[in-house]
Amino acid sequence: MKQTERKHLAIIEAAKEEFITHGFLAANMDRISTEAGVSKRTLYRHFESKEVLFVSVLTIIQESVAENVKYEFDSTMTLTEQLTLITRREADILYSTYGIPLSRTIVMEFLRQPELAINLIKDLYSTKAVTDWFQQAISAGCLVNKNLMAMTNIYISLFQGLLFWPQVMNVLPNSEGQVLEDHIDTIVSVFLASHMIKEI
């Protein structure tokens, strides 16, 4: 890896921690450059503003998730088994990759800058992997052939209603252990109750 690439990655990692710890408004470019081990001049050569850096952090995280997360339909497993594994993986991505603190920062910044939300919302928290699995299940004759976008929105609404919004709003702590498993079971059972044709 070239030195320029190493510096770029160091800046991204330092910025992610800065945004998580202090939020967007209080995030400080001086602290980011110090933590990344680069001069402020180098920092601004890579990212012209704090806004650009914030968007870059979110975009890089999402690109990494999109590249590494794919769900293949498995005809040897039931829909319940498969969707349970998928939902557990999605929860892990939410809590381990994004993290609730960073998610909270994202939501707050979207509220402060609606135009930022418009530009990013189509890419953040990409549901392509889940939607692709739904399409495969439909093609296998196991899910009702409904509008894919509507199906995905219903699933995401269930998922976020139990595992995202209560945590982002500080109503409930991150779900873990048996609580997490119970929530996953609820998401899967409620979704499949209205979309499953048959078990395989």
Backbone hydrogen bonds, N-H to C=O, Kabsch-Sander energy under -0.5 kcal/mol:
donor,donor_aa,acceptor,acceptor_aa,energy
6,R,2,K,-2.4
7,K,3,Q,-2.5
8,H,4,T,-2.2
9,L,5,E,-2.4
10,A,6,R,-2.4
11,I,7,K,-2.4
12,I,8,H,-2.1
13,E,9,L,-2.5
14,A,10,A,-2.3
15,A,11,I,-2.7
16,K,12,I,-2.4
17,E,13,E,-1.9
18,E,14,A,-2.1
19,F,15,A,-2.9
20,I,16,K,-2.1
21,T,17,E,-2.5
22,H,18,E,-2.8
23,G,19,F,-1.7
26,A,22,H,-0.7
27,A,23,G,-0.9
27,A,24,F,-0.6
32,I,28,N,-2.0
33,S,29,M,-2.4
34,T,30,D,-2.2
35,E,31,R,-2.8
36,A,32,I,-2.3
37,G,33,S,-0.8
37,G,34,T,-0.6
38,V,33,S,-2.4
43,L,39,S,-2.3
44,Y,40,K,-2.4
45,R,41,R,-1.3
46,H,42,T,-1.6
47,F,43,L,-2.6
53,L,49,S,-2.0
54,F,50,K,-2.6
55,V,51,E,-2.4
56,S,52,V,-2.2
57,V,53,L,-2.4
58,L,54,F,-2.0
59,T,55,V,-2.6
60,I,56,S,-2.6
61,I,57,V,-2.0
62,Q,58,L,-2.3
63,E,59,T,-2.6
64,S,60,I,-2.0
65,V,61,I,-2.0
66,A,62,Q,-2.8
67,E,63,E,-2.0
68,N,64,S,-1.5
69,V,65,V,-1.7
70,K,68,N,-0.6
72,E,70,K,-0.5
75,S,73,F,-0.6
77,M,74,D,-1.8
82,Q,78,T,-2.3
83,L,79,L,-3.1
84,T,80,T,-1.9
85,L,81,E,-1.9
86,I,82,Q,-2.3
87,T,83,L,-2.6
88,R,84,T,-2.2
89,R,85,L,-2.1
90,E,86,I,-2.5
91,A,87,T,-2.1
92,D,88,R,-1.9
93,I,89,R,-2.3
94,L,90,E,-2.4
95,Y,91,A,-2.6
96,S,92,D,-2.9
97,T,92,D,-0.7
97,T,93,I,-1.5
98,Y,93,I,-2.0
99,G,94,L,-3.0
103,S,99,G,-2.4
104,R,100,I,-2.8
105,T,101,P,-1.9
106,I,102,L,-2.4
107,V,103,S,-2.5
108,M,104,R,-2.5
109,E,105,T,-2.3
110,F,106,I,-2.4
111,L,107,V,-2.0
112,R,108,M,-1.8
113,Q,109,E,-2.7
116,L,113,Q,-1.4
117,A,113,Q,-1.4
118,I,114,P,-2.1
119,N,115,E,-1.7
120,L,116,L,-1.7
121,I,117,A,-3.0
123,D,120,L,-2.1
124,L,120,L,-2.5
126,S,123,D,-0.7
131,T,127,T,-2.9
132,D,128,K,-2.8
133,W,129,A,-1.7
134,F,130,V,-2.2
135,Q,131,T,-2.2
136,Q,132,D,-2.1
137,A,133,W,-2.4
138,I,134,F,-2.3
139,S,135,Q,-2.5
140,A,136,Q,-1.6
141,G,138,I,-1.8
142,C,137,A,-2.7
143,L,137,A,-0.9
144,V,195,H,-3.2
146,K,144,V,-2.0
151,M,147,N,-2.4
152,T,148,L,-2.7
153,N,149,M,-2.6
154,I,150,A,-2.2
155,Y,151,M,-2.4
156,I,152,T,-2.9
157,S,153,N,-2.3
158,L,154,I,-2.1
159,F,155,Y,-2.7
160,Q,156,I,-3.3
161,G,157,S,-2.0
162,L,158,L,-1.2
163,L,159,F,-2.8
164,F,160,Q,-1.6
165,W,160,Q,-2.4
168,V,164,F,-2.8
169,M,165,W,-2.4
170,N,167,Q,-1.3
171,V,166,P,-2.6
172,L,166,P,-1.9
179,V,176,E,-1.1
180,L,176,E,-1.0
181,E,177,G,-1.9
182,D,178,Q,-2.5
183,H,179,V,-2.2
184,I,180,L,-2.5
185,D,181,E,-2.4
186,T,182,D,-2.1
187,I,183,H,-2.6
188,V,184,I,-2.6
189,S,185,D,-2.6
190,V,186,T,-2.6
191,F,187,I,-2.1
192,L,188,V,-2.6
193,A,189,S,-1.7
194,S,190,V,-0.7
194,S,191,F,-1.0
195,H,191,F,-0.8
196,M,192,L,-2.4
197,I,142,C,-2.9
198,K,142,C,-0.9
